[in-house]
């Protein structure tokens, strides 16, 4: 566990994003609406609020040096699908 002091919410987001990695992060607060707003600003593949468990229905993967691509859920399956566009005259 790494704990770093911050001055305000913007500073906390700056510190969280000032990393070459971005697999996951966590937010602990009594204000879940505020946590959701902060989670949207953090450049990680996932954010856990108040210690919630990981959902295997949603995609899992990181940002930046933590990797490209996703596993699990519908998004994770797209790596195994070949998409095709077919255009025909009207």
C-alpha positions, 0 to 999 in steps of 0.5 A: 500500500502506498499512501501519498498526501494531497492538497485537494481533489485536483492534486490527488488526480494529478498524483494518481495520473503521474505514473507510467502505469495505469492498471487500477486504483482505489478511492475510499470516501463517504461520497460515492457521487464524488468518487465516481466523478474522480474515478472518471478522471483517473487514467487507469483501466479500473477503479474500485470504490470503497473496496468493492470487489472486481466484476468479471462481467466488465472488462479488465486491463490497464492504461499506459505501460500496464498494457493494451487490450481488455479481458473479460466481459463482452469487450474482452471477447473482441480480441478473438473476433474478426470484424468485417464491413460489407458495402453493397450498392443500394 
